[in-house]
Amino acid sequence: MECLLFNCTPNLFDWREDGKTVVHDTHALRTLTKPPPDTNIQTTLRELPLDKLEKLGEMLEELKSDAKQ
């Protein structure tokens, strides 16, 4: 609520309007709004060749093992 009153941004990475509160287009909170992703991951996966899918699988396994550490 304070950020609405003082036209400031909280320590957030992403702000989403809830539809209940009207926020002016020039308000500082608008700078925290992320644009929608450019691509659909399902479409991208369908279009990848098999060798790239295998590499993607390896990369995902590496990320999972890094997250456990």
MONOR-V467817 format. One record per residue. N is the residue number from 0. RES is the residue in three letters. PSI is psi as a letter, one per 30 degrees, with the letter a starting at -180 (999 if undefined). OMEGA is omega as a letter, one per 20 degrees, with the letter a starting at -180 (* if undefined). D_LAST is the distance of its C-alpha to the last C-alpha in whole Angstrom. Layout:
N_RES_PSI_OMEGA_D_LAST, N_RES_PSI_OMEGA_D_LAST
This chain:
0_MET_e_a_38, 1_GLU_e_a_38, 2_CYS_e_r_37, 3_LEU_e_a_39, 4_LEU_e_a_42, 5_PHE_g_r_41, 6_ASN_h_r_40, 7_CYS_l_r_37, 8_THR_k_r_33, 9_PRO_l_r_30, 10_ASN_i_a_27, 11_LEU_l_r_26, 12_PHE_f_a_24, 13_ASP_k_r_27, 14_TRP_k_r_30, 15_ARG_k_r_32, 16_GLU_k_a_35, 17_ASP_f_r_36, 18_GLY_f_r_40, 19_LYS_f_a_41, 20_THR_k_r_41, 21_VAL_k_r_43, 22_VAL_k_a_41, 23_HIS_k_a_43, 24_ASP_f_a_42, 25_THR_g_a_42, 26_HIS_k_a_40, 27_ALA_f_r_37, 28_LEU_f_r_35, 29_ARG_f_r_36, 30_THR_f_a_34, 31_LEU_g_a_30, 32_THR_k_r_31, 33_LYS_k_r_29, 34_PRO_l_r_31, 35_PRO_l_a_31, 36_PRO_k_a_29, 37_ASP_e_a_31, 38_THR_l_r_30, 39_ASN_k_a_30, 40_ILE_e_r_27, 41_GLN_e_r_29, 42_THR_e_r_31, 43_THR_e_r_29, 44_LEU_e_r_28, 45_ARG_e_a_31, 46_GLU_f_a_32, 47_LEU_k_r_30, 48_PRO_l_a_31, 49_LEU_e_a_29, 50_ASP_e_r_28, 51_LYS_e_r_26, 52_LEU_e_r_25, 53_GLU_e_r_23, 54_LYS_e_r_22, 55_LEU_e_r_20, 56_GLY_e_r_19, 57_GLU_e_r_17, 58_MET_e_r_16, 59_LEU_e_r_15, 60_GLU_e_r_13, 61_GLU_e_r_11, 62_LEU_e_r_10, 63_LYS_e_a_9, 64_SER_e_r_7, 65_ASP_e_a_5, 66_ALA_f_a_6, 67_LYS_f_a_4, 68_GLN_999_*_0
